Structures are given as structure tokens and as C-alpha cells.
Amino acid sequence: MLYLGHFTFVEYDEGGFDHGNFTAVVNADEIDTATVKFHSLLDRKRQESGLFDKYTFIFLDNIIEVKHLPDNGFIANHTHYEGEPPPSVSVPLPNVPEELCEAYRPYPLFDELEDSEEVDIVPFMTIEK
């Protein structure tokens, strides 16, 4: 069975605090095994990738057991923040080999742009009230 784990984290060092959230995916027979696999995955990623290279608290927000993936899909997690969006970095599939998964972006990453190149970033969807 597929399990999606949604996590938030707070990390700090002498430079200050950072925080964010991420989603992890494991395959397991039941929820207890999935929980252990999430812990092992995060520990392994910490050791091999430097994702959590500061003093870090990771909080498990929820685990979703995907019993059947509907043809129309579903929204697996929704986080709402109030106020102006803070500066952030989004990294799809950090240190995941391309033969396992591939991430697609509608626009290039900023570090892939030439110095004088500009990109118009437009909403994926606009909802009017």
C-alpha cells in the first residue's frame, strides 16, 4: 500500500531559524510499518543528502494511506498561510534518482537562467470570487 507522510520542520543554527514542510512516500503493508519506514527514510536522507544539516525538529502532521488512486486524482494535503508569502525554496524530489521519478516544472529554475534572461511566472489557475 502507498503511504504519503506530510511533515513540517523547524531548524536553526547560529544564523537563525528556518521552517518548512515536505511530503514523503513509502510503500508498506500497514500503517505501523509505514511509520517506521518514514523514520528510516528521513534518517537516511539526513545522512546522505544534507537536507537536515542544522539542528532540526521534524513533526509528523499526518499519514495518508492510499487504498485506491482515483482516476480523477485527489488533493493529498493543503496548507494555508496567512499574510504575505515569505521567501522560500521549493525542491522537487531532492536526491531521488531520475530512474525512479521525474519532476516537471512549468518554468526553469532561477539558477538555470542566464543573467539577463527573464521569465514570466503565471498562475497555474486563477479562481475568481
C-alpha angles and dihedrals in degrees: 000000000000118000126192115202119198115201139178124202142193120198133177145177135162088298093062140254132327128181140181147133138252142181125229129191129210136170114228142150095238144000098268092053090046090054092052090047091052090052092048092046093052092046091050092048090049090055099043107033112030091235091137102031096143131065098290139187113199118195124197107225098179146324121226119204109210104212093170130001107227117224090237092051127223141239105256100190137005125193120185122198123191122225132013116344112256122227109281146168123224118201118183116207098353109210093348112142115246091235089066102043140352127211122212124203127192090220136025123268113259093245089057093059126095114245094257097036119112129197127198108222110204129185117267087223136000120210117197123200 
